[in-house]
Amino acid sequence: MKNSKKYNGVVVPMVTPFNSDMNIDLDAVTVLVNHLIDGGCHPFVLGTTGESSSISFESKVALVKKTVEVAKGKATVYAGISGNCFQESLDQAKVYTDLGVDVLVTHVPYYYPLNQNHILNYFNQLASAVALPLIVYNMPMTTNMSIDLETAEELSKHPNIVGYKESERGEERMAKAIGLWKDRADFSYLLGWAAKSYEAMLLGADGLVPSTGNLTPQLYSTIYESVLSGNNESAQKAQEKSDAISKVYQENQILVNAIPILKFLLAKYNLCTKAVLLPMIALNEADEKIATEKIKNYGTDLKSLNSVE
């Protein structure tokens, strides 16, 4: 069975590679984007994992330009335009559209607490003002606000809002959301809760958005493709291994610490440097040793790391 919706599959929220001078490492962007595509995934730049709130506009443009250059014709390119200034989000959308991005992604502005009416109005106005299709991104971990599913359902009626990316946890909520939209040919549900990838696919999710996919894109492609083809055993094995690898950098960590560990792991496998932007702090030597010891249990190279055999 194949998912016929336009926006589907594994969409990896890509880390942003930096040089030692904290400019975009364009060579590493090429390596990482190709790694994701070779693993059967699509790149999503300038999301939470990509440190988007810390990156200058000039660097964002450089990142998007290179990503599109590498991925064009081979994968769907998603780009985040989240921010607190509506006009800045519009400006980014215009530039990214001109550069060749395929679809835009944004969460709510997060400085002021918003009610559901504010959220509905914001996304409707944004969707009407941008040229590209828009995916609504629910990320209460960083915004401290949740988009009610009733609000999301209302937003799904906007002709330029084509999907909903869920990073809020809760199995009942996940099942309800998938049930709302799985039969909608014009609207996609993408799950950003990697530990529930297999379960979500069984329920009828259209796609997965796992940060661990930066390291192991093939594992998540295996979950996605295996469920669609009816090979649940393979999907379960991939889920179990991806969960174990995710724990290496996520277990007992807050987000601002987890991303530097993930980048260190990517550096270990020669995908990018470990550099992160402030306010994040790169790992110290002791923490690097801990991460190195943990990850080696799952693969000495990228091929073995991504294998379920």
Buried (B, 14 or more C-beta within 10 A) or exposed (E): EEBEBBBBBBBBBBBBBBBEEBEBBBEBBBBBBBBBBBBBBBBBBBBBBBBBBBBEEEBBBBBBBBBBBBBEEEBBBBBBBBBEEEEEBBBBBBBBBEBBBBBBBBBBBBEEEBEBEBBBEBBBEBBEBBEBBBBBBBBBEBBEBBBBBEBBBBBBEBEBBBBBBBBBEEEEBBBEBBEBBBEEEBBBBBBBBBBBBBBBBEBBBBBBBBBBBBBBBBBBBBBBBBBBEEEBEBBBBBBEBBBBBBBBBBEEBEEEBBBBBBBBBBBBBEBBBBBBBEEBEBBEEEBBEEBEEBBEEBBEEBEEBBBBE
